[in-house]
């Protein structure tokens, strides 16, 4: 009989504030006995309001889980395990809007086909927050449906970048308030329609606007990358509104590998851009409501420029705040990682307002591989952090309006992980809620993974 999947939130807090940050676990679910033995923790992150989510799925073929936190207090609110024994890759991607959480399982089997993929919808304020209210499933074998997800209100966007088994890709848009919420209201495709360009490798949504990354697009240079923007409320929702090419196309720049939207502001990462050094990385801001929506209004280069920093490998925007991860930064140790916050409303929006360094700073931690921001709070994932065990992973909470915004308020970890749990590989926030994924989180002798839910606003969550 397998043991119970339990998570103990590890908080490293200043002694003067320790009493304000409870670490009470609200829900822990047992994992099915059929879990695969190779899971990892922390593969994705998301933030919305008072919620933050961290996913635990190291790759598409593992079982994961999601943890929902309160990013202000670090308290665990929910632990969401596999809905069924066929949900391979559960926790590989996560996103939040309000109290609604969506979780991708890109290689889940259908009743008739293997590795079709699925996306699960959870209502965290409902009577059964750890039980999915809907399952979305489209596509065919090995499409990668659910590898990336995004949500805003009732609209859900799901990428299937391997559609047609060639890397051509498709993106599906669902309306959860519609009469048939499990049927897509729009299916988006690349205007080029070429193989191996990975249309749908990144997605973002804000209101009626949907942005789709195609980071292996060859416009201007091989694998320079491109982003396509759609207005899904228009009479022709499947017709591109804007085609946004790499502003400085170069070979293997991967423009569009990371995306984030807030209103008309689109942030695009190009982690292999060679500005300043090979693969140092860059990121760009586009005003989709402006006179020149396909021309960047702001360009960010790696502040501590060095080869292989991968600046722009993860991006997030909330209002006027932008957070950009550089998971390959060598600050303190090789590939320890860093992240930077920018204030678009400040006097120097191209200069970091806050620099967040890896508090534990070990080699290959990849701090900044996942980032999320909601209001003043940002969550940074370090999925290969070794503090608990080798590559178990951690997620770090920062208050950008605090007295020491570059100092972590809480260090979140799953203490039952064995080696390579990868907790923090995915994170999501909504309001005061934080969710953390651990794609290889163990259940008994297995590494099943999961999702942990924390409520940052609750004094004594239970």
N, C-alpha and C positions, 0 to 999 in steps of 0.2 A: 504494500500500500504506500502510495507516495505521500510525502510530507506536505504540510500546508505551505502555500506560497505566502511568506510574510515579508513585509518590508519595514525596516526601521529607518526612519529618516535621520540621517546624520547631520547635525547642525554644528557648525563651528562659528560661534557668535561672540561678540564682545561681551564681557561679563556684565556690564551695565545694562545691556539690552536683553540678556538671556531670558529673563522672566517674561518678556513680551512675545517670545517666539516658541509656542508650543509645538511638540512633535507628535501629536496624537494621530494615530492611524484611524481613519474613519471606516474604511472597508477593505478587507482582504478576501479574495475569492480563491477557492481551490481550483487547481488546474486539472483538466481531464487526464486520466491515466494514460491516454494515448499520445501525450506530447512527444514531439521529437526531441532527442537529447542534445541538440545543438542550437541554442538560442542565445541572444545577446541583448543587453539592456542599454537603452538610451539612444536609439537611432533617429529620433525626430523630436522637434520641440514646437510648441505653439502657445500663444498668449492671447487672452481675451478678457478684458475687464479685470475681475478679481481671480481669474482662474489661469493656471498654467499647466500645460500637459507635456509630458516627456515620454517618448516611445522607446521601446526596447526590441528592435529587430535589426540584427546586423546585416542580413541580406534578405533577398526575396524568398528564399527557400527555408527560412527558419520560422519558428513560432515565437511570437513576441507578446508583450503586454504593455499597457499604458498606465502611468501614474498621474493622478491629478493632484496638484499642490495648491496651497495658498502661497504665492511668492513673497508676500510680506512677512508671514510667520513661518513659512516652511512646513506647515502642518499638512499631512497627507489626508486627502478627502476620500479618494476612491482608488482602488486597484482593479483594473479591468483586464481580465484574462481572456484567453481564446474563447470565442463564441461556440466553436465546434472544433473537432479534431482535424478538419480539412483546411483550416484557415492559415495556410502557410504564408509567412511574411507579415503576419499581423503585427501592427505597430511600426512597419517600415516607414509609413508616412502618417501624419496626423495634422489636423487643423481644427480651430475652434472659432465660434461666433456666438457671443452671449453665453448661454449655458448649454449650447449644442456642440457636441464633439463628433468628428468623423475620423475614422481610422481605416487606413488602407491595408489590404492583404493581397499583394499583387500576384501571388501564385496559388490562391485558393482554388480548389477544384469545384466544378459544377457537378450536378448529378450525372452528366454524361461525358464530361471532358476534364482532363487534368490541367492545372496551371492556367485557369481562365482569369482569375483575379476577382476581387470583390472589395466593396467599401461598406463599412458599418456606420450607422448613425445612432448616437446616444443622446439622451436628454438628461443632463446632469442634475437638473432641478426636478426631475420626475420622481415617481414613487419607486421605480426600479432603475436607478441611474447606471448600473453596471450591466444591464441587459439591453441589447440593441433594439431600437424601435423599428429600424428598417435595414435591409441589406440591398445594396445596389450592385448589379452584376451585368456586364455587357461584354461583348467581344468573344474572342476565341482563344485557343491554346497558345500560351506564351505571348499574349499581347502586352502584358505588363499593366493591365488595367488596375489602377490603384497605386501605382508606384509613386505618383504625386497627387496631392489633393489640395483643394482650397474651398473655403466656404465664406459667404457673407449673407447673413439673414437666412432666407429660405433657399438660396441658390447654392448648389454644390457643383464644383468643377473637378473632373477626374481625368488625369492623363493616362494614355495607353501608348507610350512612345514606341513600342515594338509592333504595333498593329501592322498586319499583312506579313508578319514574320520577316520583315526586311528593315525595320527601323524607320519606316515612313511615318507612322504615328497617327493617332487620332486623339481628340479630346471630347469628352461628353459633359453636357450641362444638364443638371436635374433641377426641378422646382419642387421642393419638399411640401409646398402648400398647394400643389396642383392636385387634380383628381386622380392622376396616375403618377405618384411621386417616384416610382421605380423605373419609369420610362424616360429617356432623355428628351428634353425639349429642344435641344440643338446638338448637332454633332459637327465639330469643327475639324477642318483639315488644312494642311499646308497648301498655299497657292502654287508652290513649286511641285508638290506631289512626288518628290524624289525619295529613293530608298536611302537608308542609313543616315538621315539627317536628324532623326530623333525629335520630330515635332511632338510636343507634349512632355518633354523631359522636365519641364518646370511649368507651373501654372500659378496664376494669382487672380483674384477677383476683388472688386470694390464697386458696389452698386451694380450698374449695368455693364461695366467694363470688365472684360476678361482678357488677360495677357497670357500668351503661350510662348514658351521658350523652345527654340530649335537650335541647340548649341553646336550641332555639327553641320549646320547650314554652310554652304560653300560660297555664299555671296561675297565677293571681294577677295576671298582667300579660302583655302581649304580649311574647313572646320572653324571659320571665323565666327559663325553664329549669327542668329537673327531672332527677333521677337515679333510676333503678330498680335495685334490688338483687335478685339471684336466688341461690338455693342450688341449684347444679347437681347436687348429690349426693342431693337429696330425691326422693321418689316422683313429685313434680310439678315437675321442674326448670324448666319454662317458665312457672310461675306466680310472679308477683312475691312476694318475701319482704318487701321494704320499698319504699314509694314515698317518696322524699325530695324534697320541694318546696324551692324557693328560700326560705330563712328570712326574707328581706326582699325579696319580689318587687317588681321595678321593670321598666319597659319596657327591653328590649334589654340586660338584665344578663348574659345568656349563662351563667347558672349551669349547670355541667355540661360546659362546653367542654373542661375539663381534669380528669382524674381520676387518683388513685393509691391503691392498697390495700396495706396491710401488716397481716396478721392481721385483726383486727376494726376497725382504724383506717382510715377512708376520708377522703381529702383531696379537696375539690372546689374548683375555681377558678371565679370569676365575674368575668372580666377587664373587663367593661363596667359593673360595679357603680359607682354614683355616690356611694358613701360618701366624704365629704370633698371630692370634686371629680368632675366629669363624666368617666366612664370611667377613674377612678383604679384601680378593681378591688378585689376582696376574695377571701378564701379561707376555707374552713370545714373543721373536723375533726369527724367523726361517729364515735361508738363504736357499731358495729353489734351488739356483744354486750352493750351496756348496757341499762338500763331504758327509756331514751328514744332509740332508735337514729335517729330522724328529726329529732331536735333537736340542733343543733351543741353539742358540748362545748367548743369553742374557735372563736373568730372572729379572723381576721387581716385588718387593713386595711393599705393601702399605707403603709409606714413613712415614706416621703418624699412624702407625698400631693401629687399634682399631676394636672391633667387629662391624660387619655390615657396614663397610665403602663402600663395593662393588667396590673397586678399580679394574679397568678392565671392568667395566660395559659398558664403551664406549671407543673406541680406534680409532686413526687416525694416518696415516703416510704420509708424503710428503717429498721425498728425504731422507735427514738425520734427519728430525725432526719427533718426535713421541709425540703425546699428549694422555694422559690417564686420563679418568674421574673417580672420586670417589664420586658418587652422594649421598652416605650415610655418608660421613665424617661429624663429629660433630664439626668442627672448628667454634667457635663462638656460634652456636646453634645446637641442635640435627638435623641431616640430612640436614644441610645447604649446604654441598657439597664442593668439591675442585677439582682442575684439575692440572695436572703436565705435563711439557714439558721436553723432553729429547733430547740431541744432540748426534746422533750416531757417528758424526765426531769429537766430543770433546774428551778430555782426560778422562772423567768419564761418559761414556754413561749409566751406571746403576744408576747414581745419577741425580735427577732432576736439570735441568739447570734453570728452572723457575717454581715457585709455584704460581698458580693462585687461590686465595681465593674468595669466594663469596663477592662482594662489599657491598651487602645489608645484607647478613648473617642473614636471618630469618629462623625460624624453618621449616623443611620440604620443603625447596626451591628446593633441589636436583640439585644444581649447579654442572655441570659435567655429567648429565644424557645423554647429547648429546654433541659430540665434532666434530670439523672439522678443518683441517689445509691445507693451501696452501701457500707455500713460507714462508714468515715471519709472515703471519697473521693466527691467530687461533680464532675460534668462539666457545664459550661455552654456551650451553643452560641450563637454569634453569626453567623448565616448570611449577614449582609450586611456583615461586616467587610471593610475596604478595605486591610488591611496589605499583602497580596500584590498583588492587583488589585481593581478595583471589584467589590464584592459577592461576592468569592471565598469569604469566610467563614472562620471559625476556630472551634475548640473549646478550652476552657480547663479545666485540671485543678486542683482545689483539695484540699488535705488538711485536713479540718476538725479534726483532732487535732494538727496541726503547730504549730510555734512562731508562725507567722504565717498563720493559717487563711484570712484574707481576701486573701492574696497568691497569685497563680497560680503553681503549681509548674511547669506546662508549658503552652506555647501550641502547639497542634497545627494544622497547615495542610497543604494539598496544594499543592506549589509548581508543578505543571504546569497549574494551572487558568488559563483565560482569564477575561475579565470575567464576573461573575455566576455563579461556580461554586457559591456557597451551601453551601460545606463547613460542617458544623455545624448544619444545619437539623434534623437528627435525630441523637440520641446514645443509646447503651444501654450498661449496665455489668452484668457478672456476675463476682463475685469480683475478680480482678485484671485481668480482660479488659475492654477498652473498644472499642466499635465506633462509627465516625463515618461518617455518610452525606454524600455530595456529589452531589445529584441531577443537577447539570449538569456533572459532571466531564468533561474533554475526552479524547477518544481521537483522536489525530491532529488533523484539522481539525474534528472533531466535539466536542460537549460532552455526553458520554454519561453521566457520573455513575458512582457506584459506592459500595461500602462498604469501609472500611478497618478492619483488625483489629489491635489492639495487646495485648501481654501485659505488664501492669504489674509482674509478679513476676519476670520473667526478666531476668537480668543481661545476657546476650548472646543475645537471640532470633535465630534464623536458620532 
